[in-house]
Amino acid sequence: MILHASIIGMLWRCPAQVYFRYELDLKVPPSGAAHRGTSYHRALAENFRQKETTRENLSVSNVRDAFHTAWEEGVRSSMGVDFKDDDPGILKDGGYAAIEAYMRERAGKVQPIKGGTEREFECLIAGIPFAGTIDRIDERKLIIDDKTSSKKWSARQPFEEPQSYIYPLAWQQIVGERPPMIYDVATIYDRKDGIVAKTEVIESTLADEDYRWFTEKALPKTYEQIISGLFPPNPAGWHCSERWCGYYKYCRGGETPPKWI
């Protein structure tokens, strides 16, 4: 089995989600917030892919248009989007605000290397096969990962993100040195006086001992669990609710997964 950062993150959050998604191959529509994040990523990628050669950013209106296109394609796809109680219009406006804030505050400070936008990789980490896509590799020999959030990130957050370990280790396999990594976080606030977005750079401060912990302890044990086929639910997590987990109705709600019918 080839692992991805998303699988590791899902397993750390709730092993039962891995069971439903990868053992049963049961796909559920993304939440409204996840769809906004995906649309945001696609819009920024369109900007930076052309900037690799032009060294100029697209206009804000063009990047907004790219976000709109990605948003509409996702909504109209066969999978659709599960907005639940969220207002799609408010979520979409928040995405526009995030795009505008990023283009105003961050885009001019980033220059990806050629081929460094949504750079795909396949490699072995601690002897375990991985594949993935890095949002951006900057000319400063810096890995950049984009995030949208509804609350401010703490400096500790990178230690909880699998990408913080996997992406630098993967790039080290390619170029021979482990680069630093940052998260470009666009925090979207839905206030009474309107929607506001602010960007912030959160540096991953993982040290050598953190990477050793990941490769020598966390990753081997995580892989062992996947191979074992044991995926217990985590009812103590914040995500364990019908609102935040697409598999809740199968895990705790009593519905029978389609693969069992």
ABEGO torsion letter per residue (X at the ends): XBBBAAAAAAAAABAAAAAAAAAAGBBBBBBAAAAAAAAAAAAAAAAAAAAAAAGBBBBAAAAAAAAAAAAAAAAABAAEBBAEABBAAAAAAAAAAAAAAAAAAAAAABBBBBGABGBBBBBBBGGBBBBEBBABBBAAGBBBBBBBBABBBBAAAAAABAAAAAAAAAAAAAAGBBBBBBBBBBBBBBBAAEBBBBBBBBBBABBAAAAAAAAAAAAAAAAAAAAAGBBBBBAABAABBAAABAAAAAAAAGBBBAAAX
